[in-house]
């Protein structure tokens, strides 16, 4: 049996037979020092650094135990709750869940929310430790309550720098040395203030909050929200001008090709009503709507508020304003006029996964496909023609044809590989378990 103790962020470890009889004890240096008085004098101490050597030491100890050789078991010490973004995953994968006796402590996430007096059943939790920071940034942009597990090069300063120009309504709560009665601290700062500081290596977790929306209604399912029950919403559910809105039939296929999800950033260019941006945000993606008209900007903001989602609205014309935006995972282009080819080209250079373009004029389809091909995308498309049921006198119906629309899309050939390297939402890398970071 491998006994895994979570040291928590509160009371120290108590005496336990598993600690006093263990042949091998694995943990960060501070964990081993804190537990020294509870360990057998002859127990082997293994200081965690890279995970693979530590797992090998655990395996050797387990094999010795199975051969009835020296030792009475193996203990692993970890921060917080080791089953929450912690070493339990790696141990269970290597040795099987039946070999583990897990004694959880209180996680840094739970402690941080407790310190600020907030429930966290509706929070998004994302790891930036050893992962691309952009995933954590996009989750923070999209959700009003996010906990970020930090790591080297992905701490409060880096997070704040990314959020400073795009999420002015967010507050960062930087929690350091949680559980240390003398040195624990929680500081509320703006993203800009966080970016200007050197936070050292004592940060436990960062909370990113929209303080106007930190108290969600009573929930029965934990997490930042369930996927929407409906999508490709009817045009009547958005404010729009003179039917200038992506029709729901087109929007349904566009969403399927965009694939918005938590951790993604999606651009909606020539957004008009912002219907595509809003629907992407409802799926948990961070969304940016680019719109050149002032009344369009106002409509997009109203539509986002009506659907309870965050959409960053950029007032300006593409492709001029695009260099100032963070790189997107996917791009929808619903307008562009004479600049369409240039917009597609600029978007395809930056998009990590896909570009989807709605085109009314057949003459522009070739230019769109050419631009996608030059950027290395594999393109395809369809002509969408639909006829909706319309009432006639006498309780009968006719078919009313909608204007046909070409939907053209391009997919980057290595999109799956890029996606795999950026996953950090509710997941933890196990290349190392540096003390003060691992949960």
C-alpha positions in Angstrom: 0.0 0.0 0.0 1.2 3.5 -0.9 -0.1 6.1 1.6 -0.5 9.6 0.2 -0.7 12.4 2.7 -2.0 15.8 1.7 -0.3 18.3 4.0 -3.1 20.8 3.4 -2.9 24.5 4.1 -3.7 24.3 7.8 -2.8 22.0 10.7 0.5 20.1 10.5 0.6 16.3 10.0 -0.4 14.2 13.1 1.4 11.0 14.2 0.3 8.1 12.1 1.5 4.4 11.9 1.9 4.8 8.1 4.4 7.6 8.8 6.3 6.0 11.6 6.8 2.6 9.8 7.4 3.7 6.2 10.5 2.4 4.5 10.4 5.1 1.9 9.1 8.6 2.2 8.7 10.8 -0.9 8.0 14.5 -0.8 9.2 18.1 -1.3 12.0 19.1 0.9 9.8 21.3 3.1 7.3 18.4 3.5 10.0 16.0 4.6 11.5 18.6 7.0 8.0 19.2 8.5 7.4 15.5 9.0 10.9 14.5 10.2 9.9 13.9 13.8 7.1 11.5 12.7 9.3 9.3 10.5 11.3 6.2 11.3 15.0 7.1 11.7 16.1 4.6 9.0 13.4 5.5 6.4 14.7 6.5 3.0 13.9 10.1 2.1 13.4 10.9 -1.6 13.2 14.6 -2.4 10.8 15.3 -5.2 12.1 17.0 -8.3 11.4 15.4 -11.7 8.6 13.0 -11.2 10.0 9.9 -13.0 12.9 9.2 -10.5 10.5 9.5 -7.6 8.0 7.1 -9.2 10.9 4.7 -9.8 11.9 4.9 -6.1 8.3 4.2 -5.1 8.2 1.2 -7.5 11.4 -0.3 -6.0 10.0 0.1 -2.5 6.8 -1.6 -3.5 8.7 -4.5 -5.0 10.7 -4.9 -1.9 7.6 -4.9 0.2 6.1 -7.5 -2.0 9.2 -9.7 -1.5 8.9 -9.3 2.3 12.3 -7.4 2.3 13.2 -4.4 4.4 10.4 -1.9 5.0 6.8 -1.5 6.0 5.4 0.6 3.2 5.7 3.8 1.2 4.5 7.3 2.0 4.2 10.2 -0.4 3.8 13.7 1.0 2.2 16.4 -1.2 0.6 19.8 -0.8 -3.0 20.4 -0.3 -5.4 17.7 -1.6 -3.2 15.3 -3.7 -6.2 14.1 -5.6 -6.9 17.7 -6.9 -4.3 18.5 -9.7 -2.0 16.3 -7.7 0.2 13.3 -7.6 -2.6 10.8 -7.1 -3.2 10.8 -10.9 0.4 9.8 -11.6 0.4 7.2 -8.9 -2.9 5.7 -9.9 -1.8 5.5 -13.5 1.5 3.7 -12.5 0.3 1.5 -9.7 -3.5 1.4 -9.9 -6.0 3.0 -7.6 -6.3 -0.1 -5.4 -2.7 0.4 -4.3 -3.3 3.9 -2.9 -4.5 5.0 0.5 -5.1 8.8 0.1 -5.4 11.1 3.1 -6.4 14.5 1.6 -5.7 17.9 3.0 -7.4 21.2 2.2 -6.4 22.4 -1.3 -5.0 25.9 -1.9 -8.0 26.6 -4.1 -10.5 25.8 -1.4 -8.4 27.8 1.1 -8.1 30.8 -1.1 -11.8 31.0 -1.7 -12.4 30.5 2.0 -10.1 33.4 2.9 -12.0 35.8 0.6 -15.4 34.5 1.8 -16.7 33.1 -1.5 -18.2 29.7 -2.5 -16.2 28.0 -5.3 -18.7 25.4 -6.6 -19.2 27.6 -9.6 -15.5 28.4 -10.2 -13.3 27.4 -13.1 -10.0 25.9 -12.0 -7.1 25.9 -14.5 -3.5 25.0 -14.3 -0.8 27.1 -15.8 2.0 25.0 -14.3 4.1 23.7 -17.2 1.5 24.6 -19.7 0.8 27.4 -22.2 -0.4 30.4 -20.2 -2.9 31.3 -22.9 -5.3 28.6 -21.8 -5.5 30.0 -18.3 -5.8 33.6 -19.7 -8.7 32.6 -21.9 -10.5 30.9 -19.1 -10.1 34.0 -17.0 -11.4 36.1 -19.8 -14.5 33.9 -20.3 -15.5 33.2 -16.7 -16.3 35.5 -13.8 -14.6 33.3 -11.2 -11.4 31.4 -12.0 -8.6 29.9 -9.8 -5.3 29.6 -11.6 -2.6 27.3 -10.3 0.6 29.0 -11.2 4.1 27.9 -12.2 7.5 29.2 -13.3 6.9 31.8 -16.0 3.2 31.6 -15.5 2.6 33.6 -12.3 0.6 36.6 -11.3 2.8 39.0 -13.3 2.5 37.1 -16.6 -1.2 36.5 -16.1 -1.8 40.2 -15.3 0.2 41.3 -18.3 -2.1 39.3 -20.6 -5.3 40.4 -18.9 -4.4 44.1 -18.5 -5.5 45.3 -21.9 -8.5 42.9 -22.3 -10.2 42.4 -19.0 -10.3 45.7 -17.1 -13.2 44.5 -15.0 -11.2 41.6 -13.5 -9.5 41.7 -10.0 -6.7 39.3 -9.2 -6.4 37.9 -5.7 -2.8 36.6 -5.2 -2.6 34.1 -2.4 0.9 33.3 -1.1 2.1 30.9 1.5 -1.4 29.7 2.4 -1.5 28.0 5.8 1.7 29.7 7.1 0.5 31.5 10.2 3.3 34.1 10.0 3.7 34.7 6.3 0.4 34.0 4.6 -0.9 36.9 2.5 -3.8 37.7 0.1 -3.4 40.8 -2.1 -6.1 42.2 -4.3 -4.6 43.9 -7.4 -5.6 44.9 -10.8 -4.1 43.0 -13.7 -1.8 46.0 -14.5 -0.6 46.1 -10.9 0.0 42.4 -10.9 2.1 42.7 -14.1 4.3 45.4 -12.5 5.4 43.2 -9.5 7.9 40.5 -8.9 6.0 37.9 -6.9 8.8 35.4 -6.2 8.1 31.7 -5.8 5.7 31.8 -2.8 2.4 32.1 -4.7 0.0 29.4 -3.9 -2.9 30.3 -6.2 -4.3 33.3 -8.1 -8.1 34.0 -8.1 -9.3 36.0 -11.1 -12.7 37.6 -10.3 -15.3 39.7 -11.8 -16.5 40.9 -8.5 -19.9 42.0 -9.8 -20.7 38.3 -10.7 -18.9 36.3 -8.0 -22.2 35.0 -6.5 -24.0 32.7 -9.0 -27.4 31.3 -8.3 -27.7 28.1 -6.2 -26.2 25.2 -8.2 -26.6 21.4 -8.3 -23.6 20.8 -10.6 -20.1 22.1 -9.7 -18.0 23.9 -12.2 -18.2 27.1 -14.3 -21.5 26.1 -16.0 -23.0 23.4 -18.1 -22.8 23.5 -21.9 -25.7 25.3 -23.4 -28.8 23.3 -23.8 -29.5 25.1 -27.1 -27.3 26.7 -29.7 -27.8 28.2 -33.2 -30.3 30.4 -31.4 -33.1 32.0 -33.4 -32.3 35.5 -34.8 -35.1 36.8 -32.6 -32.9 36.2 -29.5 -30.5 38.8 -30.6 -30.8 42.5 -31.3 -29.9 43.2 -34.9 -30.3 45.7 -37.7 -32.4 45.0 -40.8 -31.9 41.2 -40.5 -28.1 41.8 -40.7 -27.3 38.7 -38.6 -25.8 35.3 -39.4 -28.9 33.1 -39.8 -29.2 30.2 -37.4 -28.7 27.5 -40.1 -25.4 29.1 -41.1 -24.5 29.7 -37.5 -25.0 26.0 -36.6 -22.5 24.8 -39.1 -20.1 27.7 -38.3 -20.1 26.7 -34.7 -19.4 23.1 -35.6 -16.4 24.1 -37.6 -15.2 26.6 -35.0 -15.4 24.1 -32.1 -15.4 26.7 -29.3 -14.6 25.4 -25.8 -13.1 26.5 -22.5 -9.6 27.8 -22.9 -10.1 28.9 -26.5 -10.0 32.4 -27.9 -12.4 33.0 -30.9 -12.5 36.1 -33.1 -15.8 37.2 -34.7 -14.8 39.7 -37.4 -17.5 41.9 -38.9 -19.5 40.8 -36.0 -22.7 42.9 -36.6 -25.0 41.6 -33.9 -22.2 39.5 -32.3 -24.4 36.4 -32.5 -21.4 34.1 -33.3 -19.2 35.6 -30.6 -22.1 35.3 -28.0 -22.7 31.7 -28.9 -19.0 30.9 -28.7 -18.9 32.5 -25.2 -21.9 30.4 -24.2 -19.7 27.3 -24.9 -17.1 28.7 -22.5 -14.6 30.2 -25.0 -13.2 33.7 -24.7 -14.6 35.8 -27.5 -13.6 39.0 -29.3 -16.0 40.7 -31.6 -14.6 43.1 -34.1 -17.1 45.6 -35.4 -16.5 48.9 -37.3 -19.8 50.7 -36.6 -20.6 52.4 -33.3 -24.3 51.2 -33.3 -23.0 47.6 -34.0 -20.7 47.8 -31.0 -23.5 48.8 -28.7 -25.7 46.0 -30.0 -23.0 43.4 -29.4 -22.5 44.6 -25.8 -26.3 44.5 -25.3 -26.5 41.0 -26.7 -23.7 39.7 -24.6 -25.2 41.1 -21.5 -28.6 39.6 -22.4 -27.1 36.2 -22.6 -24.9 36.6 -19.5 -21.5 36.1 -21.2 -18.3 38.1 -21.6 -17.5 39.3 -25.1 -14.7 41.8 -25.6 -15.8 44.2 -28.3 -13.2 46.0 -30.4 -14.5 49.0 -32.3 -12.5 49.2 -35.6 -12.1 47.8 -39.0 -10.3 44.6 -39.9 -7.6 43.9 -40.8 -6.3 47.1 -39.3 -7.1 46.3 -35.6 -6.2 42.6 -35.7 -2.4 43.0 -34.8 -3.5 44.3 -31.4 -5.4 41.1 -30.5 -4.1 37.9 -28.9 -3.7 35.0 -31.3 -7.0 33.1 -31.7 -7.7 29.4 -31.8 -10.5 29.9 -34.3 -11.8 32.8 -36.4 -15.3 33.5 -37.9 -15.5 36.1 -40.6 -19.0 37.3 -41.3 -18.1 40.5 -43.1 -15.2 42.2 -44.9 -16.3 43.5 -48.3 -13.4 44.4 -50.5 -11.0 43.7 -47.7 -12.2 40.1 -47.3 -9.1 38.4 -48.8 -6.8 40.6 -46.7 -8.8 39.7 -43.6 -8.7 36.0 -44.3 -5.0 36.2 -44.9 -4.3 38.0 -41.7 -6.6 35.7 -39.7 -5.1 32.5 -41.2 -1.6 33.6 -40.2 -2.6 33.8 -36.6 -5.3 31.2 -36.1 -4.1 28.0 -34.3 -6.9 25.8 -35.5 -9.5 27.0 -38.0 -10.9 29.9 -40.0 -14.6 30.0 -41.0 -15.9 32.5 -43.6 -19.5 33.3 -44.5 -19.7 34.6 -48.1 -22.8 35.8 -49.9 -21.1 36.4 -53.3 -19.9 33.4 -55.3 -17.2 35.6 -56.9 -15.4 35.8 -53.5 -15.3 32.1 -52.7 -12.2 31.4 -54.8 -10.2 34.3 -53.2 -11.1 33.0 -49.8 -9.9 29.5 -50.6 -6.8 30.8 -52.2 -5.9 32.8 -49.1 -6.5 29.8 -46.8 -4.4 27.6 -49.0 -1.5 30.0 -49.1 -1.6 30.0 -45.3 -1.3 26.2 -45.2 -4.9 25.4 -44.3 -6.9 22.6 -45.8 -10.1 24.2 -47.0 -13.6 23.0 -47.8 -17.0 24.6 -48.0 -20.7 24.3 -48.8 -23.5 26.3 -50.2 -26.3 26.5 -47.6 -29.8 26.9 -49.0 -32.7 26.6 -46.7 -36.4 27.2 -46.8 -38.3 27.8 -43.6 -41.9 27.0 -42.8 -44.1 30.1 -43.1 -47.8 30.3 -42.2 -50.5 30.8 -44.8 -54.2 31.6 -44.2 -56.2 28.5 -43.5 -53.7 27.0 -41.0 -51.4 25.7 -43.7 -47.7 26.5 -44.4 -45.5 27.3 -47.3 -41.7 27.2 -47.7 -40.0 30.6 -47.6 -36.5 30.5 -49.1 -33.7 32.3 -47.3 -30.8 33.8 -49.2 -28.1 31.2 -50.0 -24.8 31.6 -48.2 -21.4 30.0 -48.9 -19.7 28.8 -45.8 -16.0 28.2 -46.4 -13.6 26.9 -43.8 -10.0 26.1 -43.4 -8.3 23.8 -40.9 -4.7 23.9 -39.9 -3.3 20.4 -40.6 -1.4 20.2 -37.2 -4.4 21.7 -35.2 -4.8 18.5 -33.1 -1.1 18.6 -32.0 -1.3 22.3 -31.1 -4.5 21.7 -29.1 -2.8 18.8 -27.2 0.1 21.0 -26.1 -2.1 23.8 -24.8 -4.5 21.8 -22.6 -4.5 23.1 -19.1 -8.1 23.4 -18.1 -8.8 21.0 -15.2 -5.6 19.1 -16.0 -2.1 19.0 -14.5 1.3 18.2 -16.1 3.5 15.8 -14.3 7.0 16.7 -15.5 7.9 17.8 -12.1 6.5 18.3 -8.6 8.3 21.4 -7.3 7.4 22.1 -3.7 5.1 25.0 -3.1 3.4 24.4 -6.5 2.1 20.8 -6.4 -1.4 20.3 -5.1 
